Amino acid sequence: MSQAMPLPEGRDPTLATSVHRRLREDILSGRLPPGQKLKLRDLAESYGAGASPMREALSKLAAEGLAERLEHRGFRVAAAALGQLNGLIRSRVLAECAALRESIRQGDAAWEEAVVLAQHRLNRVARSLDAHRFATNPEWEACHREFHRALLAACGAPPLLAFCDRLREEAQRYRALANTVAYPDRDVAAEHAAIARAALDRDADAATALLAQHYERTGAFVGADLGRRVG
């Protein structure tokens, strides 16, 4: 859970906005895992805010589907449901493969250079802050996001790219679970390299197939872990 300097109490609406943003980041990154109780008193102490902005932030997270309101018992982080994960992966595959295919068709030399640069930057950063267990590296996460954005950037459809961004964000907390389960056995760098190579070779069929496999592999790791938890 985040540790931060106390925020000033008051009626400033930016206080609840700040708390909401930080809570949201902690849920999406997996620092607050699925199903964890969100106790108001503990959160207020950890995030340095009073009860009123905390309730407002939690209500907003519940409206976004990232938290669940428990009748007379506060809130908890939304559960990681296998059915929701499968639908999310299917949506990402359909949307991003369409965007990637168009990006390959329309991309120019500047697009190719952007993909090469994004992959280079990603490869230079450690995926985990700990070599022996997975510990999220925010710098790698930022480079990873930019790599996937670079692949799709030339598709010429900004609303589609915005939709892909939203799906990517929703998938982030599931990917955090997959990283914990699969690290260090999964060679994510090799998967990225294969996708980029196929895209730069203008082989849309291979590139989209590899992208779909990339997301489906994440789903398989998470699905197996969720199955063990339920079983």
KEFIDO-463769 format. One record per residue (C-alpha): x, y, z; residue in three letters; residue number from 1. Coordinates in nm, 4 decimals, padded with zeros to 6 digits. Each point is the difference from the previous one (the first is absolute). Last residue first. Example, Ala and Ser with C-alpha at 12.3 -4.5 7.8 and 13.67 -1.06 7.14 Angstrom:
# KEFIDO-463769
+----------+----------+----------+------+-----+
|       xx |       yy |       zz | rest |  nr |
+----------+----------+----------+------+-----+
|  01.3670 | -00.1060 |  00.7140 |  SER |   2 |
| -00.1370 | -00.3440 |  00.0660 |  ALA |   1 |
+----------+----------+----------+------+-----+
This chain:
# KEFIDO-463769
+----------+----------+----------+------+-----+
|       xx |       yy |       zz | rest |  nr |
+----------+----------+----------+------+-----+
| -00.9914 | -02.4779 | -00.6515 |  GLY | 231 |
| -00.0765 |  00.3708 | -00.0130 |  VAL | 230 |
|  00.3568 |  00.1114 |  00.0640 |  ARG | 229 |
|  00.1431 | -00.2669 | -00.2284 |  ARG | 228 |
| -00.2360 |  00.1009 | -00.2805 |  GLY | 227 |
|  00.0975 |  00.3666 |  00.0413 |  LEU | 226 |
|  00.3653 | -00.0974 | -00.0446 |  ASP | 225 |
| -00.0723 | -00.2055 | -00.3111 |  ALA | 224 |
| -00.2056 |  00.2831 | -00.1447 |  GLY | 223 |
|  00.2758 |  00.2518 |  00.0686 |  VAL | 222 |
|  00.2619 | -00.2054 | -00.1825 |  PHE | 221 |
| -00.2353 | -00.0835 | -00.2881 |  ALA | 220 |
| -00.1131 |  00.3610 | -00.0330 |  GLY | 219 |
|  00.3577 |  00.1201 | -00.0354 |  THR | 218 |
|  00.0531 | -00.2614 | -00.2712 |  ARG | 217 |
| -00.3170 |  00.1237 | -00.1720 |  GLU | 216 |
|  00.1408 |  00.3520 | -00.0117 |  TYR | 215 |
|  00.3261 | -00.1005 | -00.1686 |  HIS | 214 |
| -00.1762 | -00.2583 | -00.2188 |  GLN | 213 |
| -00.2221 |  00.2765 | -00.1406 |  ALA | 212 |
|  00.3037 |  00.2177 | -00.0675 |  LEU | 211 |
|  00.1769 | -00.2899 | -00.1725 |  LEU | 210 |
| -00.3006 | -00.0666 | -00.2242 |  ALA | 209 |
| -00.0263 |  00.3724 | -00.0782 |  THR | 208 |
|  00.3666 |  00.0198 | -00.0993 |  ALA | 207 |
| -00.0063 | -00.3204 | -00.2066 |  ALA | 206 |
| -00.3050 |  00.1031 | -00.2040 |  ASP | 205 |
|  00.1204 |  00.3598 | -00.0354 |  ALA | 204 |
|  00.3392 | -00.0922 | -00.1424 |  ASP | 203 |
|  00.1283 |  00.3496 | -00.0710 |  ARG | 202 |
|  00.3563 | -00.1085 |  00.0907 |  ASP | 201 |
| -00.0104 |  00.2759 |  00.2621 |  LEU | 200 |
| -00.3128 | -00.1567 |  00.1500 |  ALA | 199 |
|  00.1514 | -00.3491 | -00.0030 |  ALA | 198 |
|  00.3145 |  00.1229 |  00.1718 |  ARG | 197 |
| -00.1963 |  00.1993 |  00.2570 |  ALA | 196 |
| -00.2156 | -00.2989 |  00.0950 |  ILE | 195 |
|  00.3015 | -00.2315 |  00.0250 |  ALA | 194 |
|  00.1953 |  00.2488 |  00.2099 |  ALA | 193 |
| -00.2923 |  00.0464 |  00.2403 |  HIS | 192 |
| -00.0316 | -00.3758 |  00.0531 |  GLU | 191 |
|  00.3771 | -00.0315 |  00.0502 |  ALA | 190 |
| -00.0092 |  00.2760 |  00.2625 |  ALA | 189 |
| -00.2882 | -00.1755 |  00.1798 |  VAL | 188 |
|  00.2085 | -00.3104 |  00.0616 |  ASP | 187 |
| -00.2211 | -00.1690 |  00.2609 |  ARG | 186 |
|  00.1850 | -00.1955 |  00.2669 |  ASP | 185 |
|  00.0956 |  00.3010 |  00.2156 |  PRO | 184 |
| -00.2774 |  00.0757 |  00.0935 |  TYR | 183 |
| -00.3156 | -00.1928 | -00.0951 |  ALA | 182 |
| -00.2180 |  00.0261 |  00.3112 |  VAL | 181 |
|  00.0915 |  00.3535 |  00.1099 |  THR | 180 |
| -00.0039 |  00.1289 | -00.3564 |  ASN | 179 |
| -00.3393 | -00.1616 | -00.0604 |  ALA | 178 |
| -00.1490 |  00.1779 |  00.3021 |  LEU | 177 |
|  00.1346 |  00.3349 | -00.1214 |  ALA | 176 |
| -00.1453 | -00.0819 | -00.3414 |  ARG | 175 |
| -00.3415 | -00.0342 |  00.1602 |  TYR | 174 |
|  00.0463 |  00.3423 |  00.1606 |  ARG | 173 |
|  00.0952 |  00.1541 | -00.3329 |  GLN | 172 |
| -00.2863 | -00.1451 | -00.2022 |  ALA | 171 |
| -00.2302 |  00.2947 |  00.0690 |  GLU | 170 |
|  00.2783 |  00.2365 | -00.1075 |  GLU | 169 |
|  00.0591 | -00.1878 | -00.3237 |  ARG | 168 |
| -00.3747 |  00.0034 | -00.0712 |  LEU | 167 |
| -00.0060 |  00.3775 |  00.0464 |  ARG | 166 |
|  00.3030 |  00.0515 | -00.2215 |  ASP | 165 |
| -00.1528 | -00.2205 | -00.2707 |  CYS | 164 |
| -00.3162 |  00.2142 |  00.0098 |  PHE | 163 |
|  00.2087 |  00.3156 | -00.0359 |  ALA | 162 |
|  00.1830 | -00.1567 | -00.2959 |  LEU | 161 |
| -00.3339 | -00.0843 | -00.1627 |  LEU | 160 |
| -00.1180 |  00.3588 |  00.0507 |  PRO | 159 |
|  00.3285 |  00.1270 | -00.1538 |  PRO | 158 |
| -00.0372 | -00.2029 | -00.3244 |  ALA | 157 |
|  00.2944 |  00.0538 | -00.2372 |  GLY | 156 |
|  00.1572 | -00.3413 |  00.0641 |  CYS | 155 |
|  00.3471 |  00.1525 |  00.0284 |  ALA | 154 |
|  00.0217 | -00.0104 |  00.3804 |  ALA | 153 |
| -00.0755 | -00.3691 |  00.0464 |  LEU | 152 |
|  00.3539 | -00.1304 |  00.0480 |  LEU | 151 |
|  00.1065 |  00.3184 |  00.1770 |  ALA | 150 |
| -00.2753 | -00.0425 |  00.2601 |  ARG | 149 |
|  00.1249 | -00.3483 |  00.0847 |  HIS | 148 |
|  00.3535 |  00.1308 |  00.0466 |  PHE | 147 |
| -00.1206 |  00.3050 |  00.1951 |  GLU | 146 |
| -00.1800 | -00.2168 |  00.2554 |  ARG | 145 |
|  00.3055 | -00.2189 |  00.0438 |  HIS | 144 |
|  00.2234 |  00.3045 |  00.0464 |  CYS | 143 |
| -00.2295 |  00.1296 |  00.2770 |  ALA | 142 |
| -00.0168 | -00.3424 |  00.1678 |  GLU | 141 |
|  00.3771 | -00.0336 | -00.0228 |  TRP | 140 |
|  00.0439 |  00.3341 |  00.1779 |  GLU | 139 |
| -00.2561 | -00.0950 |  00.2662 |  PRO | 138 |
|  00.1951 | -00.3184 |  00.0874 |  ASN | 137 |
| -00.2409 | -00.2398 |  00.1694 |  THR | 136 |
|  00.1666 | -00.2509 |  00.2306 |  ALA | 135 |
|  00.0016 | -00.3605 | -00.1244 |  PHE | 134 |
|  00.2246 | -00.2301 |  00.1962 |  ARG | 133 |
|  00.3666 | -00.0943 | -00.0274 |  HIS | 132 |
|  00.1418 |  00.2810 | -00.2170 |  ALA | 131 |
| -00.1796 |  00.2730 |  00.1947 |  ASP | 130 |
| -00.0954 |  00.3314 | -00.1632 |  LEU | 129 |
| -00.1751 | -00.1976 | -00.2716 |  SER | 128 |
| -00.0197 |  00.0582 | -00.3756 |  ARG | 127 |
|  00.3466 |  00.1513 | -00.0091 |  ALA | 126 |
|  00.0297 |  00.2838 | -00.2507 |  VAL | 125 |
|  00.2167 |  00.0018 | -00.3126 |  ARG | 124 |
| -00.2336 | -00.2317 | -00.1921 |  ASN | 123 |
| -00.2899 |  00.2445 |  00.0309 |  LEU | 122 |
|  00.2062 |  00.2886 | -00.1364 |  ARG | 121 |
|  00.1039 | -00.2086 | -00.3007 |  HIS | 120 |
| -00.3583 | -00.1133 | -00.0618 |  GLN | 119 |
| -00.1236 |  00.3586 |  00.0025 |  ALA | 118 |
|  00.2830 |  00.1092 | -00.2311 |  LEU | 117 |
| -00.0703 | -00.2751 | -00.2543 |  VAL | 116 |
| -00.3743 |  00.0752 |  00.0069 |  VAL | 115 |
|  00.0605 |  00.3751 | -00.0404 |  ALA | 114 |
|  00.2420 | -00.0593 | -00.2893 |  GLU | 113 |
| -00.2588 | -00.2125 | -00.1805 |  GLU | 112 |
| -00.2658 |  00.2670 |  00.0539 |  TRP | 111 |
|  00.2326 |  00.2687 | -00.1381 |  ALA | 110 |
|  00.0694 | -00.2188 | -00.3051 |  ALA | 109 |
| -00.3718 | -00.0209 | -00.0785 |  ASP | 108 |
| -00.2854 | -00.1990 |  00.1532 |  GLY | 107 |
| -00.3175 | -00.0388 | -00.2038 |  GLN | 106 |
| -00.0294 | -00.3769 | -00.0488 |  ARG | 105 |
|  00.1876 | -00.0921 |  00.3183 |  ILE | 104 |
| -00.2120 |  00.2452 |  00.2004 |  SER | 103 |
| -00.3161 | -00.1398 | -00.1590 |  GLU | 102 |
|  00.0885 | -00.3550 |  00.1087 |  ARG | 101 |
|  00.1023 |  00.1269 |  00.3420 |  LEU | 100 |
| -00.3312 |  00.1786 |  00.0545 |  ALA |  99 |
| -00.2019 | -00.3083 | -00.0949 |  ALA |  98 |
|  00.2224 | -00.2178 |  00.2173 |  CYS |  97 |
| -00.0423 |  00.2483 |  00.2824 |  GLU |  96 |
| -00.3788 |  00.0003 | -00.0020 |  ALA |  95 |
| -00.0717 | -00.3716 | -00.0460 |  LEU |  94 |
|  00.2821 | -00.1185 |  00.2271 |  VAL |  93 |
| -00.0805 |  00.2555 |  00.2671 |  ARG |  92 |
| -00.3691 | -00.0952 |  00.0018 |  SER |  91 |
|  00.0830 | -00.3693 |  00.0286 |  ARG |  90 |
|  00.2388 |  00.0749 |  00.2851 |  ILE |  89 |
| -00.2671 |  00.2004 |  00.1828 |  LEU |  88 |
| -00.2627 | -00.2675 | -00.0493 |  GLY |  87 |
|  00.2325 | -00.2669 |  00.1366 |  ASN |  86 |
|  00.0925 |  00.2170 |  00.2991 |  LEU |  85 |
| -00.3646 |  00.0714 |  00.0828 |  GLN |  84 |
| -00.0773 | -00.3716 | -00.0054 |  GLY |  83 |
|  00.2995 | -00.0770 |  00.2204 |  LEU |  82 |
| -00.1032 |  00.2544 |  00.2622 |  ALA |  81 |
|  00.2643 |  00.2007 |  00.1852 |  ALA |  80 |
| -00.2021 |  00.1359 |  00.2909 |  ALA |  79 |
| -00.0508 |  00.3727 |  00.0356 |  ALA |  78 |
|  00.2039 |  00.1524 |  00.2826 |  VAL |  77 |
| -00.2134 |  00.0193 |  00.3142 |  ARG |  76 |
| -00.2438 |  00.2514 |  00.1430 |  PHE |  75 |
| -00.1931 |  00.0858 |  00.3153 |  GLY |  74 |
| -00.1849 | -00.2549 |  00.2091 |  ARG |  73 |
| -00.3638 |  00.1148 |  00.0104 |  HIS |  72 |
| -00.0571 | -00.1622 | -00.3415 |  GLU |  71 |
|  00.3404 | -00.0511 | -00.1584 |  LEU |  70 |
|  00.0785 |  00.2440 | -00.2805 |  ARG |  69 |
|  00.2326 | -00.1465 | -00.2581 |  GLU |  68 |
|  00.3087 |  00.1699 | -00.1380 |  ALA |  67 |
|  00.1551 |  00.0230 | -00.3478 |  LEU |  66 |
| -00.3336 |  00.0053 | -00.1812 |  GLY |  65 |
|  00.0189 |  00.3671 | -00.0945 |  GLU |  64 |
| -00.3013 |  00.0859 |  00.2173 |  ALA |  63 |
|  00.1704 | -00.1834 |  00.2879 |  ALA |  62 |
|  00.3150 |  00.2069 | -00.0546 |  LEU |  61 |
| -00.2113 |  00.3174 |  00.0175 |  LYS |  60 |
| -00.1592 | -00.1145 |  00.3257 |  SER |  59 |
|  00.3457 | -00.0749 |  00.1398 |  LEU |  58 |
|  00.1256 |  00.3490 | -00.0856 |  ALA |  57 |
| -00.3027 |  00.1662 |  00.1592 |  GLU |  56 |
|  00.0305 | -00.2156 |  00.3104 |  ARG |  55 |
|  00.3712 |  00.0881 |  00.0304 |  MET |  54 |
| -00.0730 |  00.3709 | -00.0523 |  PRO |  53 |
| -00.2470 | -00.0081 |  00.2947 |  SER |  52 |
|  00.1986 | -00.2248 |  00.2345 |  ALA |  51 |
|  00.3113 |  00.2130 |  00.0134 |  GLY |  50 |
|  00.3160 | -00.0224 | -00.2083 |  ALA |  49 |
|  00.3591 | -00.1061 |  00.0580 |  GLY |  48 |
| -00.0018 | -00.2981 | -00.2347 |  TYR |  47 |
|  00.1082 | -00.2559 |  00.2594 |  SER |  46 |
| -00.1955 |  00.1467 |  00.2907 |  GLU |  45 |
| -00.3212 |  00.0563 | -00.1954 |  ALA |  44 |
|  00.0363 | -00.3436 | -00.1570 |  LEU |  43 |
|  00.0290 | -00.1720 |  00.3367 |  ASP |  42 |
| -00.3058 |  00.1817 |  00.1380 |  ARG |  41 |
| -00.2089 | -00.0622 | -00.3121 |  LEU |  40 |
|  00.0716 | -00.3681 | -00.0251 |  LYS |  39 |
|  00.0383 | -00.1104 | -00.3613 |  LEU |  38 |
| -00.0319 | -00.3761 |  00.0252 |  LYS |  37 |
|  00.2184 | -00.1846 | -00.2504 |  GLN |  36 |
| -00.1943 | -00.1991 | -00.2597 |  GLY |  35 |
|  00.2362 |  00.0644 | -00.2887 |  PRO |  34 |
|  00.3440 |  00.1200 |  00.1108 |  PRO |  33 |
|  00.0925 |  00.3542 |  00.1125 |  LEU |  32 |
|  00.3584 |  00.0239 | -00.1232 |  ARG |  31 |
| -00.1341 | -00.1680 | -00.3128 |  GLY |  30 |
|  00.1048 |  00.2806 | -00.2338 |  SER |  29 |
| -00.3611 |  00.0799 | -00.0939 |  LEU |  28 |
| -00.1090 |  00.0110 |  00.3638 |  ILE |  27 |
|  00.2912 |  00.2194 |  00.1132 |  ASP |  26 |
| -00.0478 |  00.2357 | -00.2950 |  GLU |  25 |
| -00.3691 |  00.0363 |  00.0800 |  ARG |  24 |
|  00.0737 |  00.0747 |  00.3648 |  LEU |  23 |
|  00.2437 |  00.2720 | -00.1071 |  ARG |  22 |
| -00.2427 |  00.1561 | -00.2484 |  ARG |  21 |
| -00.2919 | -00.0142 |  00.2430 |  HIS |  20 |
|  00.2085 |  00.1637 |  00.2735 |  VAL |  19 |
|  00.0960 |  00.2837 | -00.2336 |  SER |  18 |
| -00.3584 |  00.0500 | -00.1183 |  THR |  17 |
| -00.1275 | -00.0074 |  00.3592 |  ALA |  16 |
|  00.2453 |  00.2775 |  00.0868 |  LEU |  15 |
| -00.0679 |  00.1947 | -00.3217 |  THR |  14 |
| -00.3525 |  00.0679 |  00.1248 |  PRO |  13 |
|  00.1410 |  00.2327 |  00.2703 |  ASP |  12 |
| -00.2413 | -00.0330 |  00.2903 |  ARG |  11 |
|  00.2673 | -00.0426 |  00.2608 |  GLY |  10 |
|  00.2737 | -00.2284 |  00.1286 |  GLU |   9 |
|  00.3566 |  00.0630 | -00.1087 |  PRO |   8 |
|  00.1702 | -00.3090 | -00.1423 |  LEU |   7 |
|  00.2137 | -00.2093 |  00.2294 |  PRO |   6 |
|  00.3366 | -00.1036 | -00.1452 |  MET |   5 |
| -00.0270 | -00.3328 | -00.1771 |  ALA |   4 |
|  00.0139 | -00.3736 |  00.0534 |  GLN |   3 |
| -00.1792 | -00.1934 | -00.2702 |  SER |   2 |
| -00.1325 | -00.3462 |  00.0843 |  MET |   1 |
+----------+----------+----------+------+-----+
